[in-house]
Amino acid sequence: MNEPQRPLAAHRFQLGLLADELLRLRQALPARDRLIVGFTHALRAVLAASLSYYGALGLGLGQGFWAAITAISVSQSSYAEVRNSSRDQFVGAIMGGLIGMGAAMLGHDHYLAYVLAVIAGMMLCSAFNLGAAGRISGTTTTIIMLVPHTGAFWQFALFRLGEVTLGAAAALLVTLVFDMLERRLFAGRASS
């Protein structure tokens, strides 16, 4: 009789092989090309961070740095990757914000309430197959419960969600513009 397959272990192994191959391919690039790729990625991230930071300040969200942090954290090299990362960021922020807000109101300043809230958010995201959102949920819960702030928890959570949304939207916009420019600039070179 065949031993039952362990799909999680098999997927992790295949993902590890793929990650190793991507690393090998990146390291095989000449140093000049790696610098260009790094510069382009950094330029996308800093443009998205700047756009979201000043957008948040313009909307009266006093801590625009959260929007800039989000923009940098979701910046990737393709629109599809940014879209997926932004979705995870948004879902994780909503889950972490709601759970963190509830735990803060019910558990007040008890550290155990914080620990249980982080665990609950990460487990919930995992149950819905949103593993990357789980990390964001834990981070958002940490921000809601451990970062000093003034005002109501619901207001603090709502502002963080707004800033996350601005950061993700800015990263999506900048990546879309960069992708269109790349297609336009390099379309002729591909056919040569």
Secondary structure, 3 states (H helix, E strand, C coil): CCCCCCHHHHHHHHHHHHHHHHHHHHHHCCHHHHHHHHHHHHHHHHHHHHHHHHHHHHCCCCCCHHHHHHHHHHCCCCHHHHHHHHHHHHHHHHHHHHHHHHHHHHHCCCHHHHHHHHHHHHHHHHHCCCHHHHHHHHHHHHHHHHCCCCCCHHHHHHHHHHHHHHHHHHHHHHHHHHHHHHHHHHHHHHHC
